[in-house]
Amino acid sequence: MQTHSIYKYARMSPRKVRDVAREIQGRNAAEALQLLPLIPRKAAGLIEKTLRSAVANAETQHNIAAEELTVRSVVVGEGPALRRFRPAARGSAHPYRKRTSHIRVVVSDEPVSSPAND
């Protein structure tokens, strides 16, 4: 049974979050929850919060223990960007974008099948 959790409008660039997301895909959920606090990046905290929510959803909705769950996928999508301007020389302005992310964590009690090597 698959369960998911979504963290929308996280104030961090999706590119930075994807680096941490790759580390936990396919791992046991309990193992991933122990690993994330050891990663010294803000994205680890955001993913940990979302993973805890997905595990809690599986426990309450489907009565599945956290030890049986595996992280099926962590998908980081791009959210809306806040557009801001910074003053520049001679009265001009340079635009820049403050990016946001949507983090989706899917956990499952089914074993992850490894891809076949051809």
Jmol script that loads the backbone (N, CA, C; Angstrom):
load data "model"
ATOM      1  N   MET A   1       0.844  -1.179   0.000  1.00  0.00           N
ATOM      2  CA  MET A   1       0.000   0.000   0.000  1.00  0.00           C
ATOM      3  C   MET A   1       0.891   1.244   0.000  1.00  0.00           C
ATOM      4  N   GLN A   2       0.609   2.157  -0.884  1.00  0.00           N
ATOM      5  CA  GLN A   2       1.402   3.379  -0.974  1.00  0.00           C
ATOM      6  C   GLN A   2       0.691   4.524  -0.263  1.00  0.00           C
ATOM      7  N   THR A   3       1.483   5.360   0.392  1.00  0.00           N
ATOM      8  CA  THR A   3       0.982   6.557   1.055  1.00  0.00           C
ATOM      9  C   THR A   3       1.933   7.693   0.724  1.00  0.00           C
ATOM     10  N   HIS A   4       1.415   8.899   0.659  1.00  0.00           N
ATOM     11  CA  HIS A   4       2.280  10.023   0.317  1.00  0.00           C
ATOM     12  C   HIS A   4       2.002  11.228   1.200  1.00  0.00           C
ATOM     13  N   SER A   5       2.920  12.173   1.118  1.00  0.00           N
ATOM     14  CA  SER A   5       2.783  13.444   1.812  1.00  0.00           C
ATOM     15  C   SER A   5       3.407  14.518   0.924  1.00  0.00           C
ATOM     16  N   ILE A   6       2.826  15.712   0.926  1.00  0.00           N
ATOM     17  CA  ILE A   6       3.303  16.795   0.061  1.00  0.00           C
ATOM     18  C   ILE A   6       3.587  18.037   0.902  1.00  0.00           C
ATOM     19  N   TYR A   7       4.755  18.616   0.697  1.00  0.00           N
ATOM     20  CA  TYR A   7       5.126  19.891   1.316  1.00  0.00           C
ATOM     21  C   TYR A   7       5.152  20.908   0.179  1.00  0.00           C
ATOM     22  N   LYS A   8       4.190  21.832   0.177  1.00  0.00           N
ATOM     23  CA  LYS A   8       4.093  22.794  -0.909  1.00  0.00           C
ATOM     24  C   LYS A   8       4.703  24.133  -0.492  1.00  0.00           C
ATOM     25  N   TYR A   9       5.234  24.828  -1.466  1.00  0.00           N
ATOM     26  CA  TYR A   9       5.788  26.186  -1.313  1.00  0.00           C
ATOM     27  C   TYR A   9       6.956  26.241  -0.328  1.00  0.00           C
ATOM     28  N   ALA A  10       7.807  25.233  -0.337  1.00  0.00           N
ATOM     29  CA  ALA A  10       9.000  25.247   0.513  1.00  0.00           C
ATOM     30  C   ALA A  10       9.950  26.318  -0.030  1.00  0.00           C
ATOM     31  N   ARG A  11      10.457  27.175   0.844  1.00  0.00           N
ATOM     32  CA  ARG A  11      11.271  28.303   0.401  1.00  0.00           C
ATOM     33  C   ARG A  11      12.722  27.882   0.175  1.00  0.00           C
ATOM     34  N   MET A  12      12.913  27.056  -0.817  1.00  0.00           N
ATOM     35  CA  MET A  12      14.248  26.634  -1.203  1.00  0.00           C
ATOM     36  C   MET A  12      14.202  26.210  -2.661  1.00  0.00           C
ATOM     37  N   SER A  13      15.284  26.420  -3.344  1.00  0.00           N
ATOM     38  CA  SER A  13      15.380  26.063  -4.753  1.00  0.00           C
ATOM     39  C   SER A  13      15.251  24.554  -4.940  1.00  0.00           C
ATOM     40  N   PRO A  14      14.489  24.099  -5.939  1.00  0.00           N
ATOM     41  CA  PRO A  14      14.329  22.664  -6.161  1.00  0.00           C
ATOM     42  C   PRO A  14      15.657  21.958  -6.438  1.00  0.00           C
ATOM     43  N   ARG A  15      16.567  22.638  -7.053  1.00  0.00           N
ATOM     44  CA  ARG A  15      17.874  22.046  -7.368  1.00  0.00           C
ATOM     45  C   ARG A  15      18.624  21.651  -6.096  1.00  0.00           C
ATOM     46  N   LYS A  16      18.540  22.485  -5.069  1.00  0.00           N
ATOM     47  CA  LYS A  16      19.212  22.197  -3.807  1.00  0.00           C
ATOM     48  C   LYS A  16      18.518  21.058  -3.063  1.00  0.00           C
ATOM     49  N   VAL A  17      17.199  20.980  -3.164  1.00  0.00           N
ATOM     50  CA  VAL A  17      16.447  19.947  -2.457  1.00  0.00           C
ATOM     51  C   VAL A  17      16.665  18.581  -3.114  1.00  0.00           C
ATOM     52  N   ARG A  18      16.794  18.558  -4.439  1.00  0.00           N
ATOM     53  CA  ARG A  18      16.974  17.286  -5.151  1.00  0.00           C
ATOM     54  C   ARG A  18      18.262  16.568  -4.753  1.00  0.00           C
ATOM     55  N   ASP A  19      19.308  17.318  -4.411  1.00  0.00           N
ATOM     56  CA  ASP A  19      20.561  16.699  -3.982  1.00  0.00           C
ATOM     57  C   ASP A  19      20.358  15.812  -2.760  1.00  0.00           C
ATOM     58  N   VAL A  20      19.565  16.283  -1.801  1.00  0.00           N
ATOM     59  CA  VAL A  20      19.299  15.506  -0.589  1.00  0.00           C
ATOM     60  C   VAL A  20      18.280  14.403  -0.883  1.00  0.00           C
ATOM     61  N   ALA A  21      17.322  14.672  -1.760  1.00  0.00           N
ATOM     62  CA  ALA A  21      16.271  13.691  -2.065  1.00  0.00           C
ATOM     63  C   ALA A  21      16.855  12.426  -2.678  1.00  0.00           C
ATOM     64  N   ARG A  22      17.908  12.553  -3.467  1.00  0.00           N
ATOM     65  CA  ARG A  22      18.526  11.381  -4.097  1.00  0.00           C
ATOM     66  C   ARG A  22      19.136  10.431  -3.069  1.00  0.00           C
ATOM     67  N   GLU A  23      19.528  10.962  -1.923  1.00  0.00           N
ATOM     68  CA  GLU A  23      20.201  10.149  -0.909  1.00  0.00           C
ATOM     69  C   GLU A  23      19.274   9.138  -0.224  1.00  0.00           C
ATOM     70  N   ILE A  24      17.972   9.433  -0.150  1.00  0.00           N
ATOM     71  CA  ILE A  24      17.084   8.567   0.632  1.00  0.00           C
ATOM     72  C   ILE A  24      16.160   7.703  -0.207  1.00  0.00           C
ATOM     73  N   GLN A  25      16.121   7.888  -1.513  1.00  0.00           N
ATOM     74  CA  GLN A  25      15.226   7.085  -2.341  1.00  0.00           C
ATOM     75  C   GLN A  25      15.614   5.617  -2.285  1.00  0.00           C
ATOM     76  N   GLY A  26      14.627   4.756  -2.076  1.00  0.00           N
ATOM     77  CA  GLY A  26      14.852   3.319  -2.036  1.00  0.00           C
ATOM     78  C   GLY A  26      15.273   2.794  -0.675  1.00  0.00           C
ATOM     79  N   ARG A  27      15.521   3.662   0.285  1.00  0.00           N
ATOM     80  CA  ARG A  27      15.943   3.218   1.615  1.00  0.00           C
ATOM     81  C   ARG A  27      14.730   2.869   2.477  1.00  0.00           C
ATOM     82  N   ASN A  28      14.994   2.165   3.555  1.00  0.00           N
ATOM     83  CA  ASN A  28      13.984   1.903   4.564  1.00  0.00           C
ATOM     84  C   ASN A  28      13.613   3.248   5.203  1.00  0.00           C
ATOM     85  N   ALA A  29      12.340   3.464   5.522  1.00  0.00           N
ATOM     86  CA  ALA A  29      11.893   4.748   6.051  1.00  0.00           C
ATOM     87  C   ALA A  29      12.540   5.056   7.403  1.00  0.00           C
ATOM     88  N   ALA A  30      12.664   4.053   8.258  1.00  0.00           N
ATOM     89  CA  ALA A  30      13.289   4.270   9.564  1.00  0.00           C
ATOM     90  C   ALA A  30      14.762   4.631   9.401  1.00  0.00           C
ATOM     91  N   GLU A  31      15.436   3.987   8.459  1.00  0.00           N
ATOM     92  CA  GLU A  31      16.842   4.284   8.195  1.00  0.00           C
ATOM     93  C   GLU A  31      17.000   5.701   7.633  1.00  0.00           C
ATOM     94  N   ALA A  32      16.096   6.101   6.758  1.00  0.00           N
ATOM     95  CA  ALA A  32      16.145   7.445   6.174  1.00  0.00           C
ATOM     96  C   ALA A  32      15.913   8.515   7.246  1.00  0.00           C
ATOM     97  N   LEU A  33      15.011   8.234   8.199  1.00  0.00           N
ATOM     98  CA  LEU A  33      14.759   9.196   9.280  1.00  0.00           C
ATOM     99  C   LEU A  33      15.967   9.341  10.200  1.00  0.00           C
ATOM    100  N   GLN A  34      16.787   8.303  10.316  1.00  0.00           N
ATOM    101  CA  GLN A  34      18.017   8.406  11.110  1.00  0.00           C
ATOM    102  C   GLN A  34      19.116   9.117  10.327  1.00  0.00           C
ATOM    103  N   LEU A  35      19.111   8.992   9.011  1.00  0.00           N
ATOM    104  CA  LEU A  35      20.144   9.580   8.168  1.00  0.00           C
ATOM    105  C   LEU A  35      19.955  11.083   7.974  1.00  0.00           C
ATOM    106  N   LEU A  36      18.727  11.536   7.819  1.00  0.00           N
ATOM    107  CA  LEU A  36      18.463  12.939   7.475  1.00  0.00           C
ATOM    108  C   LEU A  36      18.990  13.953   8.495  1.00  0.00           C
ATOM    109  N   PRO A  37      18.881  13.729   9.809  1.00  0.00           N
ATOM    110  CA  PRO A  37      19.431  14.731  10.740  1.00  0.00           C
ATOM    111  C   PRO A  37      20.955  14.867  10.657  1.00  0.00           C
ATOM    112  N   LEU A  38      21.628  13.891  10.067  1.00  0.00           N
ATOM    113  CA  LEU A  38      23.080  13.936   9.956  1.00  0.00           C
ATOM    114  C   LEU A  38      23.554  14.721   8.731  1.00  0.00           C
ATOM    115  N   ILE A  39      22.635  15.047   7.821  1.00  0.00           N
ATOM    116  CA  ILE A  39      22.992  15.806   6.623  1.00  0.00           C
ATOM    117  C   ILE A  39      22.903  17.293   6.954  1.00  0.00           C
ATOM    118  N   PRO A  40      24.010  18.042   6.856  1.00  0.00           N
ATOM    119  CA  PRO A  40      24.030  19.439   7.302  1.00  0.00           C
ATOM    120  C   PRO A  40      23.503  20.424   6.255  1.00  0.00           C
ATOM    121  N   ARG A  41      22.278  20.217   5.800  1.00  0.00           N
ATOM    122  CA  ARG A  41      21.680  21.124   4.823  1.00  0.00           C
ATOM    123  C   ARG A  41      20.247  21.412   5.223  1.00  0.00           C
ATOM    124  N   LYS A  42      19.773  22.594   4.871  1.00  0.00           N
ATOM    125  CA  LYS A  42      18.404  22.985   5.194  1.00  0.00           C
ATOM    126  C   LYS A  42      17.394  22.050   4.521  1.00  0.00           C
ATOM    127  N   ALA A  43      17.708  21.592   3.322  1.00  0.00           N
ATOM    128  CA  ALA A  43      16.802  20.712   2.579  1.00  0.00           C
ATOM    129  C   ALA A  43      16.548  19.414   3.325  1.00  0.00           C
ATOM    130  N   ALA A  44      17.520  18.935   4.098  1.00  0.00           N
ATOM    131  CA  ALA A  44      17.342  17.699   4.857  1.00  0.00           C
ATOM    132  C   ALA A  44      16.223  17.856   5.878  1.00  0.00           C
ATOM    133  N   GLY A  45      16.140  19.005   6.503  1.00  0.00           N
ATOM    134  CA  GLY A  45      15.069  19.255   7.464  1.00  0.00           C
ATOM    135  C   GLY A  45      13.696  19.296   6.807  1.00  0.00           C
ATOM    136  N   LEU A  46      13.628  19.890   5.611  1.00  0.00           N
ATOM    137  CA  LEU A  46      12.353  19.965   4.900  1.00  0.00           C
ATOM    138  C   LEU A  46      11.886  18.571   4.470  1.00  0.00           C
ATOM    139  N   ILE A  47      12.815  17.755   3.981  1.00  0.00           N
ATOM    140  CA  ILE A  47      12.463  16.405   3.550  1.00  0.00           C
ATOM    141  C   ILE A  47      12.127  15.530   4.753  1.00  0.00           C
ATOM    142  N   GLU A  48      12.835  15.722   5.855  1.00  0.00           N
ATOM    143  CA  GLU A  48      12.557  14.940   7.064  1.00  0.00           C
ATOM    144  C   GLU A  48      11.136  15.205   7.561  1.00  0.00           C
ATOM    145  N   LYS A  49      10.741  16.456   7.549  1.00  0.00           N
ATOM    146  CA  LYS A  49       9.393  16.823   7.986  1.00  0.00           C
ATOM    147  C   LYS A  49       8.331  16.153   7.099  1.00  0.00           C
ATOM    148  N   THR A  50       8.574  16.141   5.797  1.00  0.00           N
ATOM    149  CA  THR A  50       7.630  15.542   4.863  1.00  0.00           C
ATOM    150  C   THR A  50       7.606  14.021   5.006  1.00  0.00           C
ATOM    151  N   LEU A  51       8.780  13.417   5.212  1.00  0.00           N
ATOM    152  CA  LEU A  51       8.857  11.966   5.385  1.00  0.00           C
ATOM    153  C   LEU A  51       8.149  11.528   6.666  1.00  0.00           C
ATOM    154  N   ARG A  52       8.332  12.276   7.754  1.00  0.00           N
ATOM    155  CA  ARG A  52       7.630  11.960   9.003  1.00  0.00           C
ATOM    156  C   ARG A  52       6.116  12.006   8.796  1.00  0.00           C
ATOM    157  N   SER A  53       5.651  12.969   8.031  1.00  0.00           N
ATOM    158  CA  SER A  53       4.222  13.083   7.747  1.00  0.00           C
ATOM    159  C   SER A  53       3.722  11.891   6.937  1.00  0.00           C
ATOM    160  N   ALA A  54       4.509  11.458   5.941  1.00  0.00           N
ATOM    161  CA  ALA A  54       4.113  10.307   5.122  1.00  0.00           C
ATOM    162  C   ALA A  54       4.064   9.028   5.953  1.00  0.00           C
ATOM    163  N   VAL A  55       5.037   8.853   6.856  1.00  0.00           N
ATOM    164  CA  VAL A  55       5.059   7.673   7.733  1.00  0.00           C
ATOM    165  C   VAL A  55       3.851   7.703   8.675  1.00  0.00           C
ATOM    166  N   ALA A  56       3.545   8.871   9.214  1.00  0.00           N
ATOM    167  CA  ALA A  56       2.381   8.998  10.105  1.00  0.00           C
ATOM    168  C   ALA A  56       1.086   8.712   9.348  1.00  0.00           C
ATOM    169  N   ASN A  57       1.006   9.145   8.093  1.00  0.00           N
ATOM    170  CA  ASN A  57      -0.185   8.853   7.283  1.00  0.00           C
ATOM    171  C   ASN A  57      -0.345   7.348   7.081  1.00  0.00           C
ATOM    172  N   ALA A  58       0.759   6.655   6.832  1.00  0.00           N
ATOM    173  CA  ALA A  58       0.698   5.203   6.626  1.00  0.00           C
ATOM    174  C   ALA A  58       0.288   4.490   7.910  1.00  0.00           C
ATOM    175  N   GLU A  59       0.794   4.968   9.050  1.00  0.00           N
ATOM    176  CA  GLU A  59       0.460   4.328  10.327  1.00  0.00           C
ATOM    177  C   GLU A  59      -1.006   4.522  10.691  1.00  0.00           C
ATOM    178  N   THR A  60      -1.529   5.726  10.474  1.00  0.00           N
ATOM    179  CA  THR A  60      -2.909   5.999  10.879  1.00  0.00           C
ATOM    180  C   THR A  60      -3.942   5.501   9.870  1.00  0.00           C
ATOM    181  N   GLN A  61      -3.652   5.627   8.587  1.00  0.00           N
ATOM    182  CA  GLN A  61      -4.650   5.260   7.579  1.00  0.00           C
ATOM    183  C   GLN A  61      -4.653   3.772   7.250  1.00  0.00           C
ATOM    184  N   HIS A  62      -3.464   3.137   7.272  1.00  0.00           N
ATOM    185  CA  HIS A  62      -3.371   1.754   6.816  1.00  0.00           C
ATOM    186  C   HIS A  62      -2.825   0.794   7.874  1.00  0.00           C
ATOM    187  N   ASN A  63      -2.555   1.271   9.085  1.00  0.00           N
ATOM    188  CA  ASN A  63      -2.015   0.454  10.183  1.00  0.00           C
ATOM    189  C   ASN A  63      -0.741  -0.292   9.791  1.00  0.00           C
ATOM    190  N   ILE A  64       0.192   0.435   9.188  1.00  0.00           N
ATOM    191  CA  ILE A  64       1.472  -0.143   8.773  1.00  0.00           C
ATOM    192  C   ILE A  64       2.559   0.427   9.680  1.00  0.00           C
ATOM    193  N   ALA A  65       3.409  -0.437  10.243  1.00  0.00           N
ATOM    194  CA  ALA A  65       4.491   0.018  11.117  1.00  0.00           C
ATOM    195  C   ALA A  65       5.568   0.722  10.292  1.00  0.00           C
ATOM    196  N   ALA A  66       6.254   1.667  10.922  1.00  0.00           N
ATOM    197  CA  ALA A  66       7.277   2.451  10.232  1.00  0.00           C
ATOM    198  C   ALA A  66       8.453   1.584   9.784  1.00  0.00           C
ATOM    199  N   GLU A  67       8.728   0.488  10.507  1.00  0.00           N
ATOM    200  CA  GLU A  67       9.854  -0.380  10.159  1.00  0.00           C
ATOM    201  C   GLU A  67       9.617  -1.137   8.848  1.00  0.00           C
ATOM    202  N   GLU A  68       8.357  -1.300   8.468  1.00  0.00           N
ATOM    203  CA  GLU A  68       8.026  -2.040   7.251  1.00  0.00           C
ATOM    204  C   GLU A  68       8.031  -1.167   6.006  1.00  0.00           C
ATOM    205  N   LEU A  69       8.097   0.152   6.176  1.00  0.00           N
ATOM    206  CA  LEU A  69       7.971   1.071   5.051  1.00  0.00           C
ATOM    207  C   LEU A  69       9.300   1.337   4.361  1.00  0.00           C
ATOM    208  N   THR A  70       9.238   1.527   3.056  1.00  0.00           N
ATOM    209  CA  THR A  70      10.394   1.978   2.288  1.00  0.00           C
ATOM    210  C   THR A  70      10.032   3.265   1.561  1.00  0.00           C
ATOM    211  N   VAL A  71      11.029   4.085   1.313  1.00  0.00           N
ATOM    212  CA  VAL A  71      10.812   5.346   0.587  1.00  0.00           C
ATOM    213  C   VAL A  71      10.765   4.992  -0.898  1.00  0.00           C
ATOM    214  N   ARG A  72       9.587   5.014  -1.464  1.00  0.00           N
ATOM    215  CA  ARG A  72       9.416   4.636  -2.865  1.00  0.00           C
ATOM    216  C   ARG A  72       9.979   5.726  -3.777  1.00  0.00           C
ATOM    217  N   SER A  73       9.605   6.978  -3.535  1.00  0.00           N
ATOM    218  CA  SER A  73      10.125   8.068  -4.360  1.00  0.00           C
ATOM    219  C   SER A  73      10.035   9.386  -3.606  1.00  0.00           C
ATOM    220  N   VAL A  74      10.939  10.286  -3.964  1.00  0.00           N
ATOM    221  CA  VAL A  74      10.919  11.659  -3.472  1.00  0.00           C
ATOM    222  C   VAL A  74      10.989  12.530  -4.710  1.00  0.00           C
ATOM    223  N   VAL A  75       9.887  13.204  -5.017  1.00  0.00           N
ATOM    224  CA  VAL A  75       9.800  14.037  -6.217  1.00  0.00           C
ATOM    225  C   VAL A  75       9.803  15.497  -5.779  1.00  0.00           C
ATOM    226  N   VAL A  76      10.720  16.262  -6.354  1.00  0.00           N
ATOM    227  CA  VAL A  76      10.817  17.686  -6.024  1.00  0.00           C
ATOM    228  C   VAL A  76      10.462  18.472  -7.270  1.00  0.00           C
ATOM    229  N   GLY A  77       9.332  19.149  -7.219  1.00  0.00           N
ATOM    230  CA  GLY A  77       8.885  19.965  -8.345  1.00  0.00           C
ATOM    231  C   GLY A  77       9.121  21.437  -8.072  1.00  0.00           C
ATOM    232  N   GLU A  78       8.992  22.208  -9.126  1.00  0.00           N
ATOM    233  CA  GLU A  78       9.211  23.639  -9.009  1.00  0.00           C
ATOM    234  C   GLU A  78       7.901  24.329  -8.655  1.00  0.00           C
ATOM    235  N   GLY A  79       7.954  25.186  -7.642  1.00  0.00           N
ATOM    236  CA  GLY A  79       6.797  25.978  -7.262  1.00  0.00           C
ATOM    237  C   GLY A  79       6.896  27.367  -7.883  1.00  0.00           C
ATOM    238  N   PRO A  80       5.996  28.253  -7.533  1.00  0.00           N
ATOM    239  CA  PRO A  80       6.072  29.603  -8.078  1.00  0.00           C
ATOM    240  C   PRO A  80       7.277  30.354  -7.517  1.00  0.00           C
ATOM    241  N   ALA A  81       7.856  31.197  -8.335  1.00  0.00           N
ATOM    242  CA  ALA A  81       9.025  31.964  -7.917  1.00  0.00           C
ATOM    243  C   ALA A  81       8.593  33.383  -7.553  1.00  0.00           C
ATOM    244  N   LEU A  82       9.127  33.880  -6.454  1.00  0.00           N
ATOM    245  CA  LEU A  82       8.881  35.267  -6.071  1.00  0.00           C
ATOM    246  C   LEU A  82       9.821  36.147  -6.879  1.00  0.00           C
ATOM    247  N   ARG A  83       9.302  37.160  -7.525  1.00  0.00           N
ATOM    248  CA  ARG A  83      10.139  38.015  -8.356  1.00  0.00           C
ATOM    249  C   ARG A  83      10.483  39.286  -7.592  1.00  0.00           C
ATOM    250  N   ARG A  84      11.768  39.527  -7.486  1.00  0.00           N
ATOM    251  CA  ARG A  84      12.267  40.677  -6.744  1.00  0.00           C
ATOM    252  C   ARG A  84      13.266  41.424  -7.612  1.00  0.00           C
ATOM    253  N   PHE A  85      13.560  42.676  -7.213  1.00  0.00           N
ATOM    254  CA  PHE A  85      14.518  43.500  -7.940  1.00  0.00           C
ATOM    255  C   PHE A  85      15.546  44.052  -6.981  1.00  0.00           C
ATOM    256  N   ARG A  86      16.770  44.155  -7.450  1.00  0.00           N
ATOM    257  CA  ARG A  86      17.862  44.683  -6.646  1.00  0.00           C
ATOM    258  C   ARG A  86      18.373  45.950  -7.335  1.00  0.00           C
ATOM    259  N   PRO A  87      18.582  47.022  -6.589  1.00  0.00           N
ATOM    260  CA  PRO A  87      19.090  48.254  -7.201  1.00  0.00           C
ATOM    261  C   PRO A  87      20.459  48.033  -7.846  1.00  0.00           C
ATOM    262  N   ALA A  88      20.648  48.643  -8.985  1.00  0.00           N
ATOM    263  CA  ALA A  88      21.909  48.513  -9.699  1.00  0.00           C
ATOM    264  C   ALA A  88      22.405  49.916 -10.081  1.00  0.00           C
ATOM    265  N   ALA A  89      23.493  49.959 -10.777  1.00  0.00           N
ATOM    266  CA  ALA A  89      24.142  51.229 -11.099  1.00  0.00           C
ATOM    267  C   ALA A  89      23.268  52.114 -11.990  1.00  0.00           C
ATOM    268  N   ARG A  90      23.414  53.397 -11.819  1.00  0.00           N
ATOM    269  CA  ARG A  90      22.779  54.425 -12.652  1.00  0.00           C
ATOM    270  C   ARG A  90      21.258  54.318 -12.649  1.00  0.00           C
ATOM    271  N   GLY A  91      20.690  53.988 -11.503  1.00  0.00           N
ATOM    272  CA  GLY A  91      19.238  53.994 -11.352  1.00  0.00           C
ATOM    273  C   GLY A  91      18.520  52.813 -11.969  1.00  0.00           C
ATOM    274  N   SER A  92      19.238  51.797 -12.410  1.00  0.00           N
ATOM    275  CA  SER A  92      18.569  50.635 -12.993  1.00  0.00           C
ATOM    276  C   SER A  92      18.316  49.584 -11.919  1.00  0.00           C
ATOM    277  N   ALA A  93      17.633  48.536 -12.295  1.00  0.00           N
ATOM    278  CA  ALA A  93      17.324  47.458 -11.351  1.00  0.00           C
ATOM    279  C   ALA A  93      17.575  46.121 -12.024  1.00  0.00           C
ATOM    280  N   HIS A  94      18.158  45.190 -11.286  1.00  0.00           N
ATOM    281  CA  HIS A  94      18.387  43.845 -11.790  1.00  0.00           C
ATOM    282  C   HIS A  94      17.383  42.887 -11.157  1.00  0.00           C
ATOM    283  N   PRO A  95      16.643  42.131 -11.984  1.00  0.00           N
ATOM    284  CA  PRO A  95      15.671  41.184 -11.422  1.00  0.00           C
ATOM    285  C   PRO A  95      16.358  39.909 -10.935  1.00  0.00           C
ATOM    286  N   TYR A  96      15.786  39.288  -9.930  1.00  0.00           N
ATOM    287  CA  TYR A  96      16.208  37.960  -9.492  1.00  0.00           C
ATOM    288  C   TYR A  96      14.983  37.246  -8.961  1.00  0.00           C
ATOM    289  N   ARG A  97      15.073  35.911  -8.900  1.00  0.00           N
ATOM    290  CA  ARG A  97      13.927  35.093  -8.525  1.00  0.00           C
ATOM    291  C   ARG A  97      14.230  34.309  -7.263  1.00  0.00           C
ATOM    292  N   LYS A  98      13.309  34.360  -6.315  1.00  0.00           N
ATOM    293  CA  LYS A  98      13.406  33.533  -5.115  1.00  0.00           C
ATOM    294  C   LYS A  98      12.523  32.319  -5.373  1.00  0.00           C
ATOM    295  N   ARG A  99      13.159  31.180  -5.586  1.00  0.00           N
ATOM    296  CA  ARG A  99      12.443  29.987  -6.024  1.00  0.00           C
ATOM    297  C   ARG A  99      11.829  29.221  -4.849  1.00  0.00           C
ATOM    298  N   THR A 100      10.743  28.506  -5.145  1.00  0.00           N
ATOM    299  CA  THR A 100      10.096  27.649  -4.156  1.00  0.00           C
ATOM    300  C   THR A 100       9.983  26.231  -4.724  1.00  0.00           C
ATOM    301  N   SER A 101       9.723  25.274  -3.840  1.00  0.00           N
ATOM    302  CA  SER A 101       9.667  23.863  -4.224  1.00  0.00           C
ATOM    303  C   SER A 101       8.398  23.220  -3.701  1.00  0.00           C
ATOM    304  N   HIS A 102       7.983  22.167  -4.393  1.00  0.00           N
ATOM    305  CA  HIS A 102       6.945  21.271  -3.907  1.00  0.00           C
ATOM    306  C   HIS A 102       7.609  19.913  -3.726  1.00  0.00           C
ATOM    307  N   ILE A 103       7.608  19.386  -2.492  1.00  0.00           N
ATOM    308  CA  ILE A 103       8.273  18.123  -2.183  1.00  0.00           C
ATOM    309  C   ILE A 103       7.197  17.058  -1.959  1.00  0.00           C
ATOM    310  N   ARG A 104       7.273  15.951  -2.708  1.00  0.00           N
ATOM    311  CA  ARG A 104       6.310  14.855  -2.580  1.00  0.00           C
ATOM    312  C   ARG A 104       7.067  13.583  -2.232  1.00  0.00           C
ATOM    313  N   VAL A 105       6.740  13.009  -1.064  1.00  0.00           N
ATOM    314  CA  VAL A 105       7.385  11.785  -0.597  1.00  0.00           C
ATOM    315  C   VAL A 105       6.351  10.664  -0.623  1.00  0.00           C
ATOM    316  N   VAL A 106       6.703   9.551  -1.285  1.00  0.00           N
ATOM    317  CA  VAL A 106       5.828   8.388  -1.368  1.00  0.00           C
ATOM    318  C   VAL A 106       6.506   7.240  -0.630  1.00  0.00           C
ATOM    319  N   VAL A 107       5.802   6.662   0.358  1.00  0.00           N
ATOM    320  CA  VAL A 107       6.303   5.489   1.077  1.00  0.00           C
ATOM    321  C   VAL A 107       5.382   4.313   0.786  1.00  0.00           C
ATOM    322  N   SER A 108       5.957   3.104   0.844  1.00  0.00           N
ATOM    323  CA  SER A 108       5.205   1.905   0.515  1.00  0.00           C
ATOM    324  C   SER A 108       5.693   0.753   1.383  1.00  0.00           C
ATOM    325  N   ASP A 109       4.789  -0.211   1.631  1.00  0.00           N
ATOM    326  CA  ASP A 109       5.197  -1.397   2.373  1.00  0.00           C
ATOM    327  C   ASP A 109       5.603  -2.526   1.428  1.00  0.00           C
ATOM    328  N   GLU A 110       5.479  -2.302   0.125  1.00  0.00           N
ATOM    329  CA  GLU A 110       5.883  -3.287  -0.869  1.00  0.00           C
ATOM    330  C   GLU A 110       7.385  -3.166  -1.110  1.00  0.00           C
ATOM    331  N   PRO A 111       8.089  -4.273  -1.328  1.00  0.00           N
ATOM    332  CA  PRO A 111       9.527  -4.190  -1.592  1.00  0.00           C
ATOM    333  C   PRO A 111       9.806  -3.492  -2.926  1.00  0.00           C
ATOM    334  N   VAL A 112      10.889  -2.722  -2.943  1.00  0.00           N
ATOM    335  CA  VAL A 112      11.269  -2.006  -4.165  1.00  0.00           C
ATOM    336  C   VAL A 112      11.968  -2.982  -5.093  1.00  0.00           C
ATOM    337  N   SER A 113      11.448  -3.093  -6.301  1.00  0.00           N
ATOM    338  CA  SER A 113      12.073  -4.011  -7.261  1.00  0.00           C
ATOM    339  C   SER A 113      13.239  -3.306  -7.924  1.00  0.00           C
ATOM    340  N   SER A 114      14.372  -3.982  -7.991  1.00  0.00           N
ATOM    341  CA  SER A 114      15.545  -3.398  -8.623  1.00  0.00           C
ATOM    342  C   SER A 114      15.429  -3.547 -10.128  1.00  0.00           C
ATOM    343  N   PRO A 115      15.924  -2.572 -10.894  1.00  0.00           N
ATOM    344  CA  PRO A 115      15.810  -2.661 -12.353  1.00  0.00           C
ATOM    345  C   PRO A 115      16.660  -3.809 -12.889  1.00  0.00           C
ATOM    346  N   ALA A 116      16.152  -4.460 -13.911  1.00  0.00           N
ATOM    347  CA  ALA A 116      16.869  -5.596 -14.499  1.00  0.00           C
ATOM    348  C   ALA A 116      18.071  -5.112 -15.289  1.00  0.00           C
ATOM    349  N   ASN A 117      19.181  -5.767 -15.110  1.00  0.00           N
ATOM    350  CA  ASN A 117      20.377  -5.421 -15.866  1.00  0.00           C
ATOM    351  C   ASN A 117      20.377  -6.185 -17.175  1.00  0.00           C
ATOM    352  N   ASP A 118      20.446  -5.464 -18.269  1.00  0.00           N
ATOM    353  CA  ASP A 118      20.435  -6.120 -19.589  1.00  0.00           C
ATOM    354  C   ASP A 118      21.832  -6.322 -20.092  1.00  0.00           C
TER     355      ASP A 118
END
end "model"
wireframe off; spacefill off
backbone 0.3
color backbone group
